[in-house]
Amino acid sequence: MSFVEITMCAKIYVMNSMIRVFVTCLLLQSVSFSQARKEFEVASIKAATDRPINQVVVGVKIDGSQARISYLSLKDYIGTAFRVRANQIIGPDWLPSQRFDIVAKIPEGASQTDVPEMLQTLLVDRFQMKMHREMREFPVYALKVASTGLKLTETGPGDPTSNGMVDIAAGGNANGVAINFGGGSSISMGSNTLEIKKLTMRIIADSLTRFLDRPVIDSTNVKGAYDLTIDLTPEDRMSLMIRSAVNAGMTLPPQALAMMDNASNASIFEGVKKAGLTLEPQRAPLEVLVIDQIEKTPTEN
């Protein structure tokens, strides 16, 4: 795998991971944990076609009775359905490489907050998935407000789903990646910055998890949405992108892993410090999802 291919694959995983984090958090805003079986009225699952190595496009749109999700991996769908991060999913090593496009109809009387449960049913019925949950202790970073106080200004209420629609578009090329969540909320990584616009601390913590060597847990107790800009060195930028790919389960060659291991990632820690936040290492119990059985391809539409 060439350097350019490593870079573009890392960008794909940055976007996929961020989209899944944001969609999951949006759908959890008002979710009720009903035991009743929930399922799409009808759903089409197709293997995603390969994208050009120099450009990628990913999207999620849930509007009214229709959900359209493109170019997410089977691992992304599992994480969204069961509300766990990628590094909390234990299963076959091919889960990140199997990508699908899904178009589904939400039944009358259901809402977008029911979509995770519907995806669970879809995975069980169409991919013959069987799983169980366990609690395991992990090293984590706790995102906290520094003793000097938060230095960010609230930019929104932190509820971008008030219009009843999820419409997320992402794209990337050799210059960087950008994810637009609508309502002024976004994440972009350019040549030397990571910019977060109008996101809650919970989603900021989950987003930072994609780039670091351990999960980030929101321990700020801060409400509302905020902007955060982190300046990146070239070495840290590449390291963060590679780390995101590794955290999503992608297998990379030794030279890419060496680039990740040799970087300090000090940019992230310095960036949150300037914002009046800290990332404190500690240990915490987290739930993991163990995949006991799953098929690579779904049953017929």
Beta strands, then each sheet from edge to edge (+ up, - down):
strand 1: 42-47
strand 2: 56-63
strand 3: 66-73
strand 4: 89-90
strand 5: 99-105
strand 6: 130-145
strand 7: 154-156
strand 8: 165-173
strand 9: 176-182
strand 10: 185-189
strand 11: 193-200
strand 12: 216-218
strand 13: 225-231
strand 14: 277-293
sheet 1: 1+ 5- 3+ 2- 8+ 9- 10+ 11- 13+ 7-
sheet 2: 4+ 14+ 6- 12-
end
